[in-house]
Amino acid sequence: MADCEDCGQEMLEAATCRVDAFIIRGERFDRIRQTGAPIGRGGRCGDCGIQRQGFHHYGCDLEPCPRCRRQLLSCGCGDDPEDHDIVDILAVAGDVVVHPPALRGLHVGAGRFPFKEHADGPAPDRA
């Protein structure tokens, strides 16, 4: 049994991860729900264990990137163009950062963090 580092739930029992958005290179993207046929046994993802209509646990091999729709782990959207050892992705639940651990608890609501909303929401100016 393994707990998700980000939402704290047991991965093989939770229906979904509680992380609902990513901030990729300063732009907020809502995560993509698993809507296709279940991949694994028992109607769950074969890698992270979420159920259909759930969000994959962060780091799942099967999660699509909400920015480019390719595999999140290998698409490169979160790579820093000047330093490929740096990953520029924040995982957030509501308006609170849960990953990376060094930033856990940081509030990223409007006006608290310099990011753009991907949808039609308001966006603070980037300084």
C-alpha positions as a Python dict, from the first residue, in 0.01 Angstrom:
ca = {
    (1, 'M'): (0, 0, 0),
    (2, 'A'): (122, 349, -82),
    (3, 'D'): (-8, 693, 7),
    (4, 'C'): (-8, 972, -249),
    (5, 'E'): (260, 1222, -142),
    (6, 'D'): (40, 1510, -251),
    (7, 'C'): (-315, 1431, -139),
    (8, 'G'): (-233, 1189, 143),
    (9, 'Q'): (-481, 923, 33),
    (10, 'E'): (-408, 553, -14),
    (11, 'M'): (-359, 535, -391),
    (12, 'L'): (-520, 196, -448),
    (13, 'E'): (-830, 289, -247),
    (14, 'A'): (-892, 656, -335),
    (15, 'A'): (-1132, 726, -620),
    (16, 'T'): (-935, 1035, -724),
    (17, 'C'): (-637, 1248, -629),
    (18, 'R'): (-729, 1574, -456),
    (19, 'V'): (-481, 1777, -664),
    (20, 'D'): (-709, 1957, -910),
    (21, 'A'): (-474, 2182, -1108),
    (22, 'F'): (-115, 2237, -1213),
    (23, 'I'): (69, 2562, -1253),
    (24, 'I'): (302, 2505, -1547),
    (25, 'R'): (551, 2783, -1623),
    (26, 'G'): (331, 3030, -1436),
    (27, 'E'): (4, 2936, -1608),
    (28, 'R'): (-271, 2749, -1423),
    (29, 'F'): (-428, 2443, -1593),
    (30, 'D'): (-713, 2230, -1462),
    (31, 'R'): (-619, 1862, -1460),
    (32, 'I'): (-778, 1618, -1705),
    (33, 'R'): (-1010, 1355, -1559),
    (34, 'Q'): (-973, 989, -1660),
    (35, 'T'): (-1279, 958, -1882),
    (36, 'G'): (-1185, 666, -2105),
    (37, 'A'): (-1235, 302, -2031),
    (38, 'P'): (-1058, 193, -1713),
    (39, 'I'): (-710, 71, -1793),
    (40, 'G'): (-648, -164, -1502),
    (41, 'R'): (-824, -437, -1315),
    (42, 'G'): (-1129, -361, -1107),
    (43, 'G'): (-1212, -45, -1301),
    (44, 'R'): (-902, 141, -1179),
    (45, 'C'): (-594, 293, -1340),
    (46, 'G'): (-327, 27, -1369),
    (47, 'D'): (-55, 266, -1247),
    (48, 'C'): (-199, 489, -972),
    (49, 'G'): (-529, 319, -889),
    (50, 'I'): (-781, 601, -943),
    (51, 'Q'): (-1130, 524, -1068),
    (52, 'R'): (-1290, 645, -1389),
    (53, 'Q'): (-1370, 1021, -1375),
    (54, 'G'): (-1090, 1073, -1121),
    (55, 'F'): (-767, 1270, -1139),
    (56, 'H'): (-453, 1057, -1162),
    (57, 'H'): (-215, 1078, -868),
    (58, 'Y'): (72, 1313, -952),
    (59, 'G'): (352, 1116, -1114),
    (60, 'C'): (124, 853, -1274),
    (61, 'D'): (266, 720, -1601),
    (62, 'L'): (-75, 750, -1766),
    (63, 'E'): (-161, 1111, -1683),
    (64, 'P'): (-200, 1347, -1979),
    (65, 'C'): (-52, 1695, -1961),
    (66, 'P'): (-330, 1956, -1936),
    (67, 'R'): (-117, 2195, -2144),
    (68, 'C'): (-30, 1980, -2448),
    (69, 'R'): (-240, 1662, -2394),
    (70, 'R'): (67, 1433, -2427),
    (71, 'Q'): (206, 1220, -2142),
    (72, 'L'): (281, 1456, -1852),
    (73, 'L'): (594, 1272, -1739),
    (74, 'S'): (765, 1307, -2075),
    (75, 'C'): (608, 1600, -2262),
    (76, 'G'): (857, 1862, -2146),
    (77, 'C'): (599, 2134, -2076),
    (78, 'G'): (732, 2177, -1724),
    (79, 'D'): (1099, 2180, -1821),
    (80, 'D'): (1285, 2502, -1771),
    (81, 'P'): (1410, 2595, -2123),
    (82, 'E'): (1740, 2719, -1982),
    (83, 'D'): (1803, 2442, -1725),
    (84, 'H'): (1657, 2101, -1803),
    (85, 'D'): (1727, 1982, -1448),
    (86, 'I'): (1458, 2222, -1319),
    (87, 'V'): (1091, 2128, -1346),
    (88, 'D'): (851, 2423, -1339),
    (89, 'I'): (529, 2250, -1231),
    (90, 'L'): (335, 2318, -912),
    (91, 'A'): (57, 2079, -810),
    (92, 'V'): (-227, 2259, -631),
    (93, 'A'): (-541, 2156, -445),
    (94, 'G'): (-783, 2446, -452),
    (95, 'D'): (-544, 2738, -409),
    (96, 'V'): (-279, 2565, -198),
    (97, 'V'): (47, 2417, -332),
    (98, 'V'): (96, 2050, -241),
    (99, 'H'): (397, 1975, -464),
    (100, 'P'): (690, 2032, -455),
    (101, 'P'): (718, 1971, -80),
    (102, 'A'): (938, 2279, -29),
    (103, 'L'): (643, 2500, -133),
    (104, 'R'): (367, 2294, 33),
    (105, 'G'): (110, 2520, 198),
    (106, 'L'): (181, 2825, -20),
    (107, 'H'): (-146, 2994, -122),
    (108, 'V'): (-168, 3070, -494),
    (109, 'G'): (-507, 3238, -519),
    (110, 'A'): (-555, 3549, -731),
    (111, 'G'): (-308, 3818, -636),
    (112, 'R'): (-95, 3585, -421),
    (113, 'F'): (125, 3430, -688),
    (114, 'P'): (224, 3559, -1033),
    (115, 'F'): (36, 3319, -1259),
    (116, 'K'): (-209, 3345, -1546),
    (117, 'E'): (-540, 3157, -1545),
    (118, 'H'): (-568, 2921, -1841),
    (119, 'A'): (-947, 2953, -1842),
    (120, 'D'): (-1142, 3279, -1839),
    (121, 'G'): (-1062, 3366, -1477),
    (122, 'P'): (-881, 3679, -1364),
    (123, 'A'): (-504, 3683, -1380),
    (124, 'P'): (-266, 3890, -1172),
    (125, 'D'): (-7, 4090, -1364),
    (126, 'R'): (331, 3925, -1400),
    (127, 'A'): (599, 4141, -1247),
}
